[in-house]
Amino acid sequence: MDIEDFRTLCLSLPFTTEDMPFDDTVLVFRLKGKIFAAIILDKPQLVVLKCDEEKALDLRENHSGIEPAHHWNKKYWNQIHLDQVTNNNLIQELIQHAYQETNKKLPKKDRVAL
């Protein structure tokens, strides 16, 4: 998967927006204002996804291309090397998981019915 496919998958999820709040090298994807994913544009093989704490540990143990995200809360954020994690179904599942994790943390009135 390349970053264009990653971006397309993120934007296909309801109420997703994108912006660059930090600088011109980090493109983030938000659900109702909350970040669930990011692309590091100066390292196009690197993306960042929100993750459940236990699942994050499991993924890191079982996939060499998944590690704690640099400059993000390592407890809940993974960085994924798209050039090492070649299973597109896994990446798609992780995007959906990140979206759902973010949705769960929204106030009840703002949550998206999944």
Secondary structure, DSSP 8 states (H G I E B T S, - for coil): --HHHHHHHHHTSTTEEEE-SS-TTEEEEEETTEEEEEEETTSTTEEEEE--HHHHHHHHHH-TTEEE-TTS-TTTEEEEETTT---HHHHHHHHHHHHHHHHHHS-GGG----
